[in-house]
Amino acid sequence: MSIMEQRTIDMSSLLMEAYQIGDLINASQEVRAYLQWKQAVDRSPAVREQVKAFEKKKELFEECQRFGRFHPEYHRAMEEMKEAQLELDAIEEVREFKLAEKALDDLLHEVSTTIAHAVSASVKVPSNDPLPKGGGCSTGGGCSGNCG
């Protein structure tokens, strides 16, 4: 068997395993909850109404933002947009959807991290976390550890 044939067999086996992992994830409670709350958000008249209100406030804020914080309506528009976002986030369907979305994201990140670290502890794994944890350098663990 040639090296190319061996690589092809290994790749097809790897892809089959990846699909099996995908099937397991799709059958998880996290995916069920995510889909349930996504459907609830999509069907909710209250959410649709509040999304429209938020979009109007966001549009006004973006118009003011073009001129910067010195625009006479900038601060008011920003506060109204934030208030509309809070009202949207207070709706049960939106709140639960965001929690389910975070749980699914955490599951996917955990699976990605497990796979990456099975290859090497220095493999970087992307995250949706706006405040990433860990060091600040990009040497892949080759530094003294005093950089962050």
N, C-alpha and C positions, 0 to 999 in steps of 0.2 A: 504494500500500500504506500503510495507516494505521500509526501508531506502535504500536498494540496488536498488530496483526498481525506487525510486525517483532519486537516483544518476544517473542511466542509462538514464532516461528520460532527466534529466538536461544536461548530457554530450552530448546526441544526439542533443538536441536543441542548445547547445553551438557550436557543430561542424557545424551544419547547418548555424548558424549565421556567423561562421568563413568562410565558403565557399562563403556565400553571399558577405562578405567583400572582399574576394579574387576576386570574379567576378567583383565587382565594381572597384577594383584596375586594373584588366586586361582590363577594358573598359575605363580606364583613358587616358588623353592626354599624360601623362608621359610615360606610357607603349607603346602607339602608336609611340611616338617619339623615344623611346629607340629601339624598333624593327625596325623602318625605318632606323635609322642610323647604327644599327648593320648590317643590310642587305647591306647597302651601303659600309660599311667597308669590309665586306666579299667579295663583288663583285669587289672592286677596285684593278686594277692592280698596281696602284701607291702605294697603301698601302702594298700590298703583296711584292713588290720590296723593299720598305723601311723597312719592317719588317725583311726581309732577311738580309739587310745591317746592321740593328740594332743588330740582333742576332749574326752576325759575330763579330761585335765590342764588344758585351757583352761577347762572348766566349773568345776573346783575353784578355779582362779586367779580367775575372774570372781566366784565366791562370796566369796572372801577380799577381793577388790578393792572390793566393796560397802562394806566397813568401813574400807578404806584400808590404808595401809602399817603401821598399828599392830595389825592383826589378827595374832594369834600365828603363824598359818601362812602369812602373806602371802609372805615371802621364799622359803620352801621351795616353795610352790605356783608361784611365778614361775620359780624355777630348774628345777623339774620340767617346766613347760610349755616353757621354752626348750630344754631337753634333748630333749624329745619332738619339737619342731620341727626341731632339728638332725638327729635320727635320720631324720625324714621327708625332709629335704633331702638326706640322704646316699644315699638310694635312687637308683640310676642313672636310672630312668624319670622321677622327679620332677626330678632335677638337669638332665637333658637337656630336659625339657619347659620348665622355667623359662628355660633358655638359648634355646630355640626361640621361646618367647613374647617374650622381650626382643628377639630379632632381628626378629620380625614387628612388634613395637611400634616399633622403630627405623625400619623400612622405612615404616610408615604415617606416622610423624612426619616423615620426610624428604619424602614425597610431599605431605603437608599443608603443610609449610614451603615447598616449591617452588611450590605453587599459591598460597599466601597471598602470598608475596613477588613473584610474577608480577603480583599486583594492586597491592601497595604494600609497600615495605620496612617500613612501620610497623605492618602488620597483625600482631596477636598470634596465636600458634599455641599451643594448649594442649598440654601434655606430661604424661606419667605420671611424669616424673622428680621424685622427692621433694626433690632439691636443684637447683632451677632455676638456669640460668646467666643472666647478664646483669644489667642494672641493677635497682634497687629501686624506681624511681618508675614512675608509670603515665601519663606525659605522652605516650607514643607517640613518643619521640625528640625532643620539643620542648624538653627541658631542656638545661642546659649540659653535662651528662654527669658532674657531680661528685657525684651522689647515690648512687652505689653501684657 
